[in-house]
Amino acid sequence: MSTLSLYFALMAAGLKGELQYRLNFVIWVAMGVIYQLTGFVFIWVLLSRFQQLAGWSLGEIAFLYGLRLMGHGLQLFVFGYIHMLEIYVREGLFDRFLVRPVPVLLHLVVSRFPVGAIGDFGSGILLFLIANSLVNVDWSPAALAFTALTVVGAALLEAGLKLMVASLSFRFLSTRSLVFVVDDVFNNFGNYPLKIFGGATQFFLTFGIPVAFIAYFPATVLLGRTGELAVSPVLAYLAPLAGAIVFGLAILVWKHELPQYQSAGH
């Protein structure tokens, strides 16, 4: 069985297990939707008073917000339990990933079915579709392909950064807080146009923790706003590639750090 087929088989088994508790399943999905849309309600209240934010209308920010949420939801769906690595290592539970005939990283990401990701991804799609009715985007085949690649690239970029940090658990044991710091940076800065931040912050969010590549750069391409960028528009058009690059680097870090693991029996 190929790795991809194995992934879908394990996820299907996980979903079947979660559906045994249907009320709990529905509650988790609903909580994901409510949590994510509550964040946008704050922006809506703000813009109902000031009309624009750094020259961006409510529809444009909703477009950016929805794009970011779709990437985030996809990341949670595929890689949602990366943050659990520290706990597995510290409590000696990681041994079970090493003795089963399944690739270790694959086993980690499918260790549980990420129910909450359905709410996150679904709310992203909903917000994106609503925003699309408020903005003027030329949905050519190229634009559709760029959007799809953006969502995949965003998921890979976010997952890659979290995997890099989580991989350090094999060496330092305690890294979960750093994973959540990365998550907070994406949540607090990824939903807004970078124009609202100062130059140093924009630089950090582009070349430090590259949040700009998640949704802001792609949104400027689709909305025809690349003229406002403080960097070359070429970076915006190449934004989906950033995710592949970061995730590729994360795999190298993972492979380098995995041999550092020592089982609880040592």
N, C-alpha and C positions, 0 to 999 in steps of 0.2 A: 504494500500500500504506500502511495506517495505521501510526502509530508503534508501536502495540501489536503489530500483526501483524509488523512489521519486527523488533521486539525478539525475539519468539518464533522467527522464522526464523533470526536470527543466533545465538540461544542453541542452537537445534537443530543448526546447523552446527558450533558450538563443541563441543557434546556429542559429535557424530559424530567430530570430530577427536580428542577425548580418548579415546574408546573404541577408537581404533586401538592404544592401549597399555593393554590391559585390566588387566594386573597392576599397573601404576603407578596406574591408576584405583582399583582395589580397595584398594591400600595407602593412598592419600590419604584415601579415605572411612573406612577403618578407623582411621587416625591421628586423624581428626576426632572419631570416637566415643570412642576411648580417652582423648584429651586432655580432652574435656569431662567425661566420666564420672569421670575421675581426680579432678577438682576436687570433685565431689560426694562421692566416697569419703572425702575429708578431713573433710567435714561429718558424714558418717555415723559415722566413728570418734569425732569429738568428741562427738556426741550420744549415742553408745552409753555414754559415760562420765557425761555430765551430764543426759541425758534431754531437756532443753529448752534453747532458746537465746532469751533475751528473751521467754519464755513461748510460743515457737513449738515445736511438736513436729516430729519428723523428717519426718512426712508433709506437714505444712504447708510446711516449708522446701523439701522436694522439689517440691512444687506450685509454689512461687514460682520455684525454680531452673529447672524445666522450662518454665515460662511465659517466663522470660527467655531461655532457650536457643532456643526456637522463634522469638522475635522476632529474636534475633541471627542465627540460621541463615538466616531469610528475608532479612535485611539483606545478609548475605554473598552469598546466591544472586543477588539483584537488583543490588546495588551494590558487590560485593566488591572491585572493582579501583579504587575511588576513590583509595586510598592510593598508587597508582602514578602519579598525576598529576604529582607533583614530579619523578619520574625522567624522565617523558616530556618535561616542560618543560625541565629542566636539560640533557638530552642532545639536545635539538632534535628529538625524535621526535613532538612534538605537532602538527607541521605536517601530518602525514598525516591527522589527524582533521579538519582544516579544509578539505581539498581533495576529500573524498569526499562523495557526495550522501546523507549520513546525518547526522541531528542530532548535534552535537558531543558532548553529554553522553551520549546513547544509545550512540554509538560507543565512548566511554570505558568505560562499565559493561559492555559486551559484548566488550571487547577480548580477553578470555580466558574460558573457561567455568570457574566457580569450583567445582572438584571437591570441595574440602574442606568447602564449605557443606552438601553432602549429609549428611556425617557429623554436623555440628553440628546441623542441623535434625532429622535422624533421632534423634539422642540426646535432643534436647529433647522430641520426641513420646513417645519411650519412657519417659523419666523422668516426664513429665506424666501418662501413662496409669497408670504404677505408683503415683504419688502419689495419683491420683484414687481408688484403691482403699483408701487409708489416711485419707482425709479425708471430711467430710460436706458435699457441695456439692449444692444443689438445681439440677439441670440443666434449668431451664426454657428455652423458646426464647429468652427475653431474655438468660439467662446464656450460652447458646451464642453468640448474636450478639455479646455483650459480649466474650467470649473471643476470637472471630475478629477483632473490631475492635482488641482489645488487641495481638494479635500483629502486625497490619499497622501499627498506630500505633507500636509499639516499633521495628519495622524502619525506619519513616520517621524517627523521632526520632534513632536512632543514625546512620542514613545522613546525615541532615540536618546533624548536628554535624560529622561527618567531612568532608562536602562543603564546609561553611563554611570549615573550616581548610585543606582541600586547595586551595580556590579562591585562597587567598592566595599559592599558588605562582606565580601569574602576576605577582605584584608582588615577592615576597621570595625566590622560588626554593626555599628550604629550609624545608619545613613538615612533612615526613614524620614527624619525631619528635613533633610536636604531635598528629598524627593518632593515633599509637600511644599517646600520653598519654591521649587521649580513650578509646581502646580499653581501656587498662589501668584507667581509672576505672570503666568499665562492668563489666569482668571482676572487679575486686576488690571493688566495692561493690554491684553490681546483683543479686547472688545471695542477699543477706541482708536480713532485716527491718531497717528503719532504726532501730528501737528500740535496737539494740545500739550505736549511735553517739551521741556527744554532741550537744547542741543546735545548736552551730555547724556541725557536719558535716551534720546533718540538713537545716539550712537551705540549705547549699551544694548538697547533693544533690537539693534540691527546686527551688531558684530559680537556682542557678549552672549546674552541669552537671546537668540534670534527670533523674537516674537513677531517682528515685522513681517517675516516670510509666511506666517501662518494665515493671515487674512488681510492685513492692511495693504501690503504690496499687491496681492492679487485683486483686491477690491478696487484699487486705483486703476488697474488695467481694465477691468470690466466696466467701471463707471467713467472711464475717460478722464481720470484725475492724475495721471502720472506727472503732469507738469508741476505739481506741488511737492514732489519728492526732493529730499535733500541729498539723495544719491542718484546714480545713473538709473534711468528707467529700465535699462537692461536687466538690472537685478530684480525688478518687479516681474518682468516677463519670464525670468528664470526661477521664480520663487518655488515652483513645485519641485525643482531639482534639489533645493536645499534640504528637503526632508530625506531624500534618498542618500545624500552625502552624510548627513548627521547620523542617520540610522546605520549606514555602513561603518562609520567610525565607532558607533556604539557596539556593533557586533565584534569589532576588533578589541575594544576594551573588555567586553564580556569574555572573549576567548583568552585574553591575557590574564584576567583576574580569576577565572574559574579554577585554575590549578592551585590557587592560594587557599582554597577551601580545606578546612580540617574538620573532620566529623567529630561529633560530640564525644565519641569514644576515644579520641586521641588526646 
